[in-house]
C-alpha cells in the first residue's frame, strides 16, 4: 500500500493530513459524547468543537450565521434535503449537463412524480456553461437553479457569479453543489449571489467520509423533510423550525465533525491557493504529456484557467475499464473508470456509449514522481494498443 500512486482524489482525497487522524482519535477518546444534550464538561467541550466547525465553514463561504451551517452525511444527503425541501408541485427547475447523480437523481424523481419540470443546460466544447442560457430558459414558475461548481469528470469550474447575478435579477433560488470545489476554490456566497451551498467533507476539505452539509442564506424557504430528536425543546411535538435543527435531527457524526474541523484548519494553514497552484502544476504536466502520446485522447482539457486538477482520457483500442485495471495491477496506480456517477457529462463529451473514461485526479499529497510514473505507464499501455 505504501507504494500506491493514488490519483483518485476526486472520489475522496487520500491520504489525509496526519493532524486529521490524530485529532479525530484524540477527540473521540476524550469527547465522544453527545453535544448540547447535557451540562457536563465533556458535552460542553464537544459542542464547542461542533460550533467552531460551523463557524469555520460559514467563514469559508462568507456566511454570517454559523447556525445556518448544518451537517449531514455528505453532499448527496444535503442535496436531497435542499432540493426536496424547496421544490413544490408546479415548479420549474434549471440545472446542467455537468451534474453528478446527487443532483440528477433527486431532480429526475421530482420530474417523473409530476412535481417539477426540469431543464438541463448544455456545456460547450471546453466544458463550460453559458450564463445567458440560464436567462433564456427562465420561466414565470422557475423556482431554482442548481449548478455543479466544478465537474468531477472534466474539472471545469463554472461562472457562478454570472449565473448568480441572473438568478437574483429573476428572483430565483441559486443552489450550488460545491462537492469538488469547497476547500479548493474560493466561494463567496454574497458576492456570487448564492442562496445555498452544499459541500462534502471528504474531498478538498480533507476530512473523513460520512460528513458533509450545507449553508442556507436567510429567507430561503427550505422546508424540513426529516423529523426527530434535537436535544432541545423536547416537549414540542413538531420538528423545530430554527437552524441548525431545521436540517439536522438525531445525534451528529461527532468524530466526523472533529475530522472536518482538523481538515479545514489544515487547508486554511496551507492556503487554498497554494494547494491548488501545486496541484494544477502537476495536472498541467500530466495533460501536456498525454497530448504527446499517440493514441491517447483527453477531454475538455485545453486550458488551465477555471480548472480543477481532474483529467479524463481514453486510450484507443482499449476499454476504459481495462486501462484502469492495467494501471492498478501492473503499475500500482489508482484511478477511476466508467461514467463517474455523471452520465450526462459523458453524453456531452461523447463517451457515454463507450463506457466512459479513465479519470486521474491530483491531490495535495501527489508528487512530480507520481505524475512521471503515471505518464510512463500510460505511454507503455498506448504503445501496445490494437
C-alpha positions as CSV (number, residue, x, y, z in Angstrom):
1,X,0.0,0.0,0.0
2,X,2.9,2.4,0.7
3,X,3.9,2.2,-3.0
4,X,0.4,3.1,-4.2
5,X,0.2,6.1,-6.5
6,X,-3.2,7.4,-5.7
7,X,-4.8,9.5,-8.4
8,X,-8.4,9.2,-7.4
9,X,-8.7,12.3,-5.3
10,X,-12.0,13.4,-6.9
11,X,-13.6,10.4,-5.3
12,X,-12.0,11.1,-1.9
13,X,-8.7,12.7,-1.0
14,X,-6.2,10.2,0.3
15,X,-4.2,10.2,2.4
16,X,-5.4,12.8,4.9
17,X,-3.0,15.1,6.7
18,X,-1.7,13.3,9.8
19,X,-3.2,16.0,12.0
20,X,-6.7,14.9,10.9
21,X,-6.1,11.3,12.0
22,X,-4.5,12.4,15.3
23,X,-7.2,15.0,16.1
24,X,-10.1,12.5,15.4
25,X,-8.5,9.8,17.6
26,X,-7.7,12.2,20.4
27,X,-11.0,14.0,20.3
28,X,-13.2,10.8,20.2
29,X,-11.3,9.2,23.1
30,X,-11.8,12.3,25.2
31,X,-15.1,13.8,23.9
32,X,-17.1,11.1,22.2
33,X,-20.3,12.2,23.8
34,X,-23.5,14.0,22.6
35,X,-23.1,17.7,22.1
36,X,-25.6,20.1,23.6
37,X,-27.6,17.3,25.3
38,X,-26.1,17.6,28.8
39,X,-24.4,20.1,31.0
40,X,-21.3,18.1,32.0
41,X,-17.9,19.3,30.8
42,X,-17.3,16.8,28.1
43,X,-20.6,17.5,26.4
44,X,-19.9,21.3,26.6
45,X,-16.5,20.8,25.1
46,X,-17.9,18.7,22.3
47,X,-20.5,21.3,21.5
48,X,-17.7,23.9,21.3
49,X,-15.9,21.8,18.6
50,X,-19.2,21.5,16.7
51,X,-19.9,25.2,16.8
52,X,-16.3,26.1,15.9
53,X,-16.5,23.9,12.9
54,X,-19.8,25.5,11.9
55,X,-18.1,28.9,12.2
56,X,-15.0,27.9,10.2
57,X,-17.1,26.6,7.3
58,X,-19.5,29.6,7.4
59,X,-16.5,31.9,7.2
60,X,-15.1,29.8,4.3
61,X,-18.3,30.6,2.3
62,X,-18.7,34.1,3.7
63,X,-21.8,33.3,5.6
64,X,-22.8,35.4,8.6
65,X,-24.5,32.9,10.9
66,X,-22.7,29.7,11.9
67,X,-26.1,28.2,12.9
68,X,-27.2,28.2,9.3
69,X,-24.3,25.8,8.6
70,X,-25.8,22.4,9.0
71,X,-24.2,18.9,8.9
72,X,-25.3,15.8,7.1
73,X,-23.8,12.5,5.9
74,X,-22.4,14.0,2.7
75,X,-23.3,16.3,-0.2
76,X,-25.8,13.8,-1.7
77,X,-27.6,13.8,1.6
78,X,-27.8,17.6,1.8
79,X,-28.7,18.0,-1.8
80,X,-31.7,15.7,-1.3
81,X,-32.8,17.7,1.7
82,X,-32.3,21.0,-0.1
83,X,-33.9,20.1,-3.4
84,X,-36.9,18.3,-1.8
85,X,-37.2,21.0,0.8
86,X,-37.5,23.7,-1.8
87,X,-39.4,22.0,-4.7
88,X,-43.2,22.3,-4.8
89,X,-45.7,21.0,-7.3
90,X,-45.7,23.0,-10.5
91,X,-42.2,24.3,-10.1
92,X,-39.7,24.6,-12.9
93,X,-36.0,23.9,-12.1
94,X,-32.9,24.6,-14.2
95,X,-29.7,22.5,-13.9
96,X,-26.9,21.5,-16.2
97,X,-25.5,18.5,-18.1
98,X,-22.4,18.8,-15.7
99,X,-24.2,17.4,-12.7
100,X,-23.5,14.4,-10.5
101,X,-26.2,11.9,-9.8
102,X,-26.6,13.5,-6.4
103,X,-28.4,16.3,-8.3
104,X,-29.6,14.4,-11.4
105,X,-31.5,11.7,-9.5
106,X,-33.4,13.9,-7.0
107,X,-34.5,16.1,-9.8
108,X,-35.4,13.2,-12.0
109,X,-37.6,11.8,-9.3
110,X,-39.3,15.1,-8.9
111,X,-40.0,15.1,-12.7
112,X,-41.3,11.5,-13.0
113,X,-43.5,12.0,-10.0
114,X,-45.1,15.1,-11.6
115,X,-43.8,17.6,-9.1
116,X,-41.5,19.7,-11.2
117,X,-40.3,20.3,-14.8
118,X,-36.5,20.1,-15.2
119,X,-34.4,21.8,-17.9
120,X,-30.8,20.9,-18.4
121,X,-28.3,23.5,-19.7
122,X,-25.6,22.1,-22.1
123,X,-21.9,22.9,-21.9
124,X,-19.6,23.9,-24.7
125,X,-16.7,22.0,-26.3
126,X,-14.4,23.2,-23.5
127,X,-16.7,22.1,-20.7
128,X,-18.3,25.4,-19.6
129,X,-21.9,26.6,-19.5
130,X,-23.0,29.9,-20.9
131,X,-24.8,32.0,-18.2
132,X,-27.0,33.5,-20.9
133,X,-28.6,30.1,-21.5
134,X,-30.0,30.2,-17.9
135,X,-31.6,33.6,-18.7
136,X,-33.1,32.2,-21.9
137,X,-34.6,29.2,-20.0
138,X,-36.2,31.1,-17.2
139,X,-40.0,30.9,-16.9
140,X,-42.5,32.5,-14.6
141,X,-42.6,29.4,-12.4
142,X,-38.8,28.8,-12.3
143,X,-38.1,28.1,-8.6
144,X,-34.4,27.3,-8.5
145,X,-31.2,26.8,-10.4
146,X,-28.9,24.0,-9.3
147,X,-25.3,24.1,-10.6
148,X,-22.2,21.9,-10.1
149,X,-19.4,24.4,-9.3
150,X,-16.7,22.0,-10.6
151,X,-17.2,18.9,-12.6
152,X,-16.0,15.6,-11.1
153,X,-15.4,14.3,-14.6
154,X,-13.6,17.1,-16.5
155,X,-12.8,19.5,-13.7
156,X,-14.1,22.7,-15.3
157,X,-15.1,25.5,-12.9
158,X,-18.4,27.2,-13.8
159,X,-19.0,31.0,-13.7
160,X,-21.1,31.1,-10.5
161,X,-21.1,34.9,-10.1
162,X,-22.6,35.5,-13.6
163,X,-25.2,32.8,-13.0
164,X,-26.0,34.1,-9.5
165,X,-26.5,37.6,-10.9
166,X,-29.1,36.3,-13.3
167,X,-30.9,34.4,-10.5
168,X,-31.0,37.4,-8.3
169,X,-32.5,39.5,-11.2
170,X,-35.2,36.9,-11.7
171,X,-35.8,36.1,-8.1
172,X,-34.8,32.5,-8.5
173,X,-33.1,30.5,-5.7
174,X,-29.5,29.6,-6.6
175,X,-28.2,26.3,-5.2
176,X,-24.5,25.3,-5.7
177,X,-23.1,21.8,-5.5
178,X,-19.5,22.5,-4.2
179,X,-18.5,18.9,-3.6
180,X,-15.4,19.2,-5.8
181,X,-14.6,22.9,-5.1
182,X,-15.2,23.6,-1.4
183,X,-11.7,23.8,0.1
184,X,-10.1,24.2,-3.3
185,X,-11.7,27.2,-5.0
186,X,-12.8,30.5,-3.3
187,X,-16.6,30.6,-2.8
188,X,-18.2,33.9,-1.6
189,X,-21.9,33.3,-1.3
190,X,-22.7,37.0,-1.1
191,X,-20.5,38.2,-4.0
192,X,-21.7,35.3,-6.2
193,X,-25.4,35.5,-5.4
194,X,-25.5,32.0,-3.9
195,X,-28.5,31.1,-1.8
196,X,-27.4,27.6,-0.8
197,X,-24.0,26.0,-1.0
198,X,-23.7,22.2,-0.4
199,X,-20.4,20.6,0.5
200,X,-18.9,17.3,1.4
201,X,-16.1,16.8,3.9
202,X,-14.0,14.0,2.4
203,X,-12.7,15.7,-0.7
204,X,-10.9,19.1,-0.8
205,X,-11.8,19.9,2.8
206,X,-9.5,17.0,3.8
207,X,-12.0,15.5,6.3
208,X,-13.2,11.9,6.7
209,X,-16.1,10.2,4.8
210,X,-19.6,10.4,6.3
211,X,-19.7,14.1,6.9
212,X,-21.0,17.0,4.8
213,X,-23.5,19.7,4.9
214,X,-24.9,23.0,3.6
215,X,-25.1,26.7,4.3
216,X,-28.5,28.2,3.7
217,X,-28.9,32.0,3.4
218,X,-31.7,33.8,5.3
219,X,-35.1,34.0,3.6
220,X,-34.5,30.8,1.6
221,X,-37.8,28.8,2.3
222,X,-36.3,25.3,2.6
223,X,-38.7,23.0,4.4
224,X,-37.5,20.3,6.7
225,X,-38.1,16.8,5.3
226,X,-36.9,14.8,8.4
227,X,-38.2,14.7,11.9
228,X,-36.6,13.6,15.1
229,X,-34.6,14.5,18.2
230,X,-32.7,17.7,18.5
231,X,-31.7,17.6,22.2
232,X,-33.6,20.9,22.9
233,X,-37.2,21.8,23.5
234,X,-38.2,18.2,23.7
235,X,-41.9,18.9,24.6
236,X,-42.5,20.4,21.2
237,X,-44.4,17.9,19.0
238,X,-43.2,19.1,15.6
239,X,-39.7,19.3,14.4
240,X,-38.0,22.6,15.2
241,X,-38.1,25.3,12.6
242,X,-34.9,27.2,13.5
243,X,-31.5,26.4,12.3
244,X,-29.4,24.3,12.7
245,X,-32.1,21.9,13.9
246,X,-34.3,22.6,10.8
247,X,-32.0,20.4,8.8
248,X,-30.5,18.2,11.5
249,X,-32.1,15.5,13.6
250,X,-30.6,12.9,15.9
251,X,-27.0,12.6,17.1
252,X,-24.4,14.2,14.8
253,X,-21.4,12.3,13.4
254,X,-19.2,13.8,16.1
255,X,-15.9,12.2,15.1
256,X,-16.7,13.2,11.5
257,X,-17.2,16.9,12.6
258,X,-13.9,16.7,14.5
259,X,-12.1,15.4,11.5
260,X,-13.6,18.1,9.3
261,X,-12.5,20.7,11.8
262,X,-8.9,19.5,11.6
263,X,-9.1,19.2,7.8
264,X,-10.4,22.7,7.3
265,X,-7.8,24.0,9.7
266,X,-5.1,22.3,7.7
267,X,-6.4,23.7,4.4
268,X,-6.5,27.2,5.9
269,X,-3.0,26.9,7.2
270,X,-1.6,25.6,3.9
271,X,-3.7,28.2,1.9
272,X,-6.2,27.0,-0.7
273,X,-4.5,29.0,-3.4
274,X,-1.1,27.4,-2.6
275,X,-2.6,23.9,-2.7
276,X,-4.5,24.5,-5.9
277,X,-1.4,26.0,-7.6
278,X,0.7,23.0,-6.8
279,X,-2.0,20.5,-8.0
280,X,-2.6,22.4,-11.2
281,X,1.1,22.4,-12.0
282,X,1.1,18.6,-11.7
283,X,-2.1,18.4,-13.8
284,X,-0.6,20.5,-16.5
285,X,2.4,18.3,-16.7
286,X,0.2,15.3,-17.0
287,X,-2.1,16.9,-19.5
288,X,0.8,18.1,-21.7
289,X,2.4,14.7,-21.7
290,X,-0.8,12.9,-22.6
291,X,-1.3,15.3,-25.6
292,X,2.0,14.0,-26.9
293,X,1.2,10.3,-26.6
294,X,-0.1,8.7,-29.8
295,X,-3.5,7.1,-29.2
296,X,-4.4,9.0,-26.0
297,X,-7.5,11.1,-26.1
298,X,-8.2,13.7,-23.4
299,X,-11.5,15.6,-22.9
300,X,-12.1,19.3,-22.2
301,X,-8.5,19.8,-21.2
302,X,-7.3,22.6,-23.4
303,X,-6.7,25.3,-21.0
304,X,-5.6,25.8,-17.3
305,X,-8.0,28.6,-16.4
306,X,-11.1,27.9,-14.3
307,X,-10.0,24.3,-14.0
308,X,-9.5,21.8,-11.2
309,X,-6.8,19.1,-11.4
310,X,-9.1,16.4,-12.9
311,X,-8.1,14.7,-16.2
312,X,-10.2,12.2,-18.1
313,X,-8.8,10.3,-21.0
314,X,-9.1,7.1,-23.1
315,X,-6.5,5.0,-25.0
316,X,-7.5,4.0,-28.5
317,X,-8.1,0.3,-28.8
318,X,-8.8,-0.2,-25.1
319,X,-11.9,-0.1,-22.9
320,X,-11.5,2.5,-20.1
321,X,-12.1,-0.2,-17.5
322,X,-9.3,-2.3,-19.0
323,X,-6.9,0.6,-18.9
324,X,-7.8,1.2,-15.2
325,X,-7.2,-2.4,-14.4
326,X,-3.8,-2.4,-16.1
327,X,-2.8,0.8,-14.2
328,X,-3.8,-0.8,-11.0
329,X,-2.4,-4.3,-11.4
330,X,0.7,-3.6,-13.4
331,X,1.7,-0.2,-12.2
332,X,0.0,0.2,-8.8
333,X,-1.7,3.4,-9.9
334,X,-5.2,4.0,-8.5
335,X,-7.7,5.8,-10.9
336,X,-11.4,5.8,-11.5
337,X,-13.0,4.5,-14.7
338,X,-16.6,4.5,-16.1
339,X,-19.2,7.2,-16.0
340,X,-18.2,8.6,-12.7
341,X,-21.8,9.0,-11.5
342,X,-22.2,11.8,-14.0
343,X,-23.8,10.2,-17.2
344,X,-24.8,13.5,-18.8
345,X,-21.3,14.7,-18.8
346,X,-20.3,11.6,-20.7
347,X,-23.2,12.2,-23.1
348,X,-21.8,15.7,-23.7
349,X,-18.2,14.6,-24.4
350,X,-19.3,11.6,-26.5
351,X,-18.1,8.8,-24.1
352,X,-21.4,7.5,-22.8
353,X,-21.7,4.7,-25.3
354,X,-18.1,3.6,-24.9
355,X,-18.5,3.1,-21.2
356,X,-16.9,6.3,-20.1
357,X,-13.2,7.3,-19.5
358,X,-10.3,6.8,-17.2
359,X,-10.0,9.6,-14.7
360,X,-6.9,10.8,-12.9
361,X,-7.4,13.4,-10.2
362,X,-4.5,15.1,-8.5
363,X,-4.4,15.8,-4.7
364,X,-2.2,17.7,-2.3
365,X,0.0,14.7,-1.5
366,X,0.8,13.8,-5.1
367,X,4.4,14.4,-6.3
368,X,6.1,15.0,-9.6
369,X,7.4,11.5,-9.4
370,X,3.8,10.2,-9.2
371,X,3.0,12.1,-12.3
372,X,6.1,10.9,-14.1
373,X,5.2,7.3,-13.3
374,X,1.6,7.8,-14.5
375,X,2.8,9.3,-17.8
376,X,5.3,6.4,-18.3
377,X,2.6,3.8,-17.6
378,X,0.0,5.3,-20.0
379,X,2.7,5.7,-22.7
380,X,3.5,2.0,-22.3
381,X,-0.1,0.9,-22.4
382,X,-0.7,3.1,-25.5
383,X,2.2,1.5,-27.3
384,X,0.6,-2.0,-27.2
385,X,-2.9,-0.9,-28.3
386,X,-4.6,-2.9,-31.0
